[in-house]
Amino acid sequence: MSGRKAAVILLGGVLSVLAGSLLAQPDFGFMPDGGRQTLLRLARSSAIDLEEIARGTGTEDEWKATVAAADPDLSSDAVETLASYLAINMPAQIDTPAAAGFEELAAALPLDGKELAIENCQFCHSFFTGYLAHDRDTEGWRSVFKAPFHKELPMTEKERETFARYSAINMPIPYEKVPEDLRF
């Protein structure tokens, strides 16, 4: 093998390692689960029927009763997070057949508040000071989208409401629970 070919192979390997580390996402396990995540966990444990839920309707209070009955060990914040997700997003606008498999149906569900925050917030400003440390009610989180730079985020009204409800219930996260590399 020529020296030039070896150098190109070595450079390619170095670049792929660097690209992998640059593109790697931090672990967001410190954040409370969003509604979709909790829903899928309950469905995988057979506590609820995913297809029935995905095609169902209900008010937030009705969904709270369903969720609390499915898993009495869920925290009140987890119940509220899932119930708000369901009230906003169900029935899901899914194009899968009634007999779709679990994974196909799960993939068709709308993103939850945690997923939307991770997808939209951390690239323009500090995730900690711009999101994780804020203590706002639902209206306060809705008002975020009135700023010119947030108006441009490619999110639907349902996604904005899902984000606002998740954030009002679950933020702020105590400083010591946020990994050091995500602070400030």
C-alpha positions as a printed NumPy array, in Angstrom:
array([[  0.   ,   0.   ,   0.   ],
       [  1.32 ,   3.39 ,  -0.927],
       [  2.066,   6.026,   1.702],
       [ -0.555,   8.304,   0.208],
       [ -3.262,   5.617,   0.349],
       [ -2.361,   4.815,   3.978],
       [ -2.541,   8.515,   4.881],
       [ -5.98 ,   8.832,   3.251],
       [ -7.247,   5.764,   5.15 ],
       [ -5.813,   7.085,   8.418],
       [ -7.312,  10.536,   7.827],
       [-10.686,   8.972,   7.024],
       [-10.595,   7.032,  10.283],
       [ -9.675,  10.104,  12.313],
       [-12.433,  12.155,  10.674],
       [-15.054,   9.475,  11.331],
       [-14.078,   9.312,  15.014],
       [-14.231,  13.105,  15.296],
       [-17.567,  13.277,  13.475],
       [-18.989,  10.588,  15.734],
       [-17.998,  12.447,  18.883],
       [-19.257,  15.768,  17.536],
       [-22.61 ,  14.292,  16.559],
       [-23.044,  12.271,  19.753],
       [-25.956,  13.456,  21.852],
       [-25.532,  13.902,  25.57 ],
       [-27.555,  11.592,  27.79 ],
       [-30.794,  13.341,  28.725],
       [-31.861,  10.634,  31.185],
       [-31.743,  13.211,  33.985],
       [-34.831,  14.892,  32.519],
       [-38.271,  13.526,  33.429],
       [-39.787,  11.317,  30.749],
       [-42.126,  12.965,  28.312],
       [-45.645,  11.703,  27.641],
       [-44.708,   9.54 ,  24.665],
       [-41.889,   7.873,  26.583],
       [-44.172,   7.073,  29.53 ],
       [-46.94 ,   5.885,  27.216],
       [-44.606,   3.458,  25.431],
       [-43.233,   2.159,  28.734],
       [-46.772,   1.476,  29.992],
       [-47.725,  -0.171,  26.71 ],
       [-44.629,  -2.394,  26.69 ],
       [-45.502,  -3.568,  30.202],
       [-49.076,  -4.306,  29.031],
       [-50.512,  -1.809,  31.531],
       [-52.372,  -0.153,  28.647],
       [-53.247,  -0.937,  25.038],
       [-51.221,   1.374,  22.782],
       [-53.575,   1.102,  19.809],
       [-56.616,   1.856,  21.946],
       [-54.918,   4.897,  23.467],
       [-53.537,   6.159,  20.129],
       [-56.981,   6.096,  18.565],
       [-58.84 ,   7.332,  21.67 ],
       [-60.032,  10.712,  22.848],
       [-60.462,  12.276,  26.248],
       [-60.061,  15.351,  28.36 ],
       [-56.965,  15.806,  30.446],
       [-58.895,  14.73 ,  33.563],
       [-60.214,  11.621,  31.802],
       [-56.709,  10.713,  30.674],
       [-55.39 ,  11.288,  34.218],
       [-57.86 ,   8.699,  35.512],
       [-56.861,   6.219,  32.778],
       [-53.145,   6.708,  33.4  ],
       [-53.414,   6.558,  37.202],
       [-55.439,   3.323,  36.944],
       [-52.871,   1.821,  34.562],
       [-49.966,   2.422,  36.946],
       [-50.756,   3.601,  40.469],
       [-47.011,   3.938,  41.167],
       [-46.505,   6.804,  38.704],
       [-45.676,  10.148,  40.297],
       [-48.283,  12.884,  40.043],
       [-46.004,  14.781,  37.637],
       [-45.66 ,  11.701,  35.385],
       [-49.446,  11.225,  35.377],
       [-49.984,  14.912,  34.589],
       [-47.29 ,  14.885,  31.871],
       [-48.782,  11.85 ,  30.134],
       [-52.378,  13.045,  30.524],
       [-51.56 ,  16.426,  28.977],
       [-49.693,  14.719,  26.107],
       [-52.691,  12.47 ,  25.434],
       [-55.261,  15.279,  25.694],
       [-53.328,  17.38 ,  23.174],
       [-52.254,  14.649,  20.754],
       [-54.913,  11.913,  20.772],
       [-56.327,  10.594,  18.667],
       [-52.992,  10.533,  16.927],
       [-52.945,  11.392,  13.247],
       [-51.465,   8.061,  12.246],
       [-51.621,   6.411,   8.856],
       [-50.903,   2.909,  10.087],
       [-53.527,   0.184,   9.64 ],
       [-55.527,  -0.931,  12.663],
       [-53.451,  -4.116,  12.788],
       [-50.102,  -2.298,  12.719],
       [-47.331,  -3.703,  14.843],
       [-46.271,  -2.097,  18.117],
       [-43.062,  -0.534,  16.786],
       [-44.808,   0.857,  13.697],
       [-47.536,   2.418,  15.817],
       [-45.035,   3.746,  18.381],
       [-42.983,   5.399,  15.621],
       [-46.109,   7.13 ,  14.278],
       [-46.901,   8.87 ,  17.588],
       [-46.179,  12.599,  17.915],
       [-43.042,  13.705,  19.741],
       [-43.465,  14.582,  23.399],
       [-42.341,  17.697,  25.27 ],
       [-38.962,  16.313,  26.262],
       [-38.198,  15.202,  22.712],
       [-39.299,  18.58 ,  21.341],
       [-37.094,  20.441,  23.835],
       [-34.057,  18.321,  22.988],
       [-34.727,  18.718,  19.27 ],
       [-35.332,  22.478,  19.293],
       [-33.738,  24.24 ,  22.274],
       [-30.123,  23.272,  22.681],
       [-28.705,  24.434,  19.377],
       [-29.244,  28.185,  19.675],
       [-28.593,  28.87 ,  23.352],
       [-27.494,  27.177,  26.528],
       [-29.856,  24.299,  27.245],
       [-29.459,  24.937,  30.979],
       [-29.888,  28.711,  31.209],
       [-32.243,  28.89 ,  28.232],
       [-34.498,  26.006,  29.216],
       [-33.736,  23.652,  32.118],
       [-33.461,  26.381,  34.775],
       [-36.65 ,  28.263,  33.864],
       [-39.629,  28.168,  36.216],
       [-42.711,  29.169,  34.208],
       [-46.352,  28.223,  34.11 ],
       [-47.934,  26.961,  30.895],
       [-48.733,  30.476,  29.678],
       [-45.153,  31.53 ,  30.365],
       [-43.867,  28.677,  28.215],
       [-46.391,  29.486,  25.473],
       [-45.118,  33.073,  25.455],
       [-41.662,  31.812,  24.47 ],
       [-43.029,  31.341,  20.951],
       [-43.904,  35.044,  20.657],
       [-40.223,  35.984,  20.35 ],
       [-39.229,  36.534,  16.695],
       [-36.48 ,  33.905,  16.763],
       [-38.836,  31.288,  18.292],
       [-41.675,  32.068,  15.876],
       [-39.48 ,  30.576,  13.171],
       [-39.143,  27.183,  14.862],
       [-40.711,  24.54 ,  12.617],
       [-43.249,  23.355,  15.2  ],
       [-47.   ,  22.903,  14.862],
       [-49.432,  24.428,  17.364],
       [-49.927,  20.979,  18.94 ],
       [-46.157,  20.588,  19.297],
       [-45.859,  24.031,  20.891],
       [-48.651,  23.196,  23.344],
       [-47.108,  19.772,  24.091],
       [-43.776,  21.482,  24.77 ],
       [-45.385,  24.185,  26.946],
       [-47.339,  21.701,  29.098],
       [-44.361,  19.346,  29.558],
       [-42.106,  22.272,  30.476],
       [-44.585,  23.81 ,  32.95 ],
       [-44.942,  20.482,  34.738],
       [-41.283,  19.426,  34.726],
       [-39.104,  22.549,  34.751],
       [-36.974,  23.792,  36.357],
       [-34.648,  20.891,  36.983],
       [-32.533,  21.353,  40.114],
       [-29.006,  22.513,  39.337],
       [-27.35 ,  19.472,  40.92 ],
       [-29.373,  17.044,  38.757],
       [-28.13 ,  18.568,  35.496],
       [-24.871,  17.019,  34.227],
       [-21.932,  19.412,  34.495],
       [-21.35 ,  19.489,  30.74 ],
       [-24.892,  20.839,  30.212],
       [-24.713,  23.602,  32.818],
       [-24.359,  27.134,  31.457]])
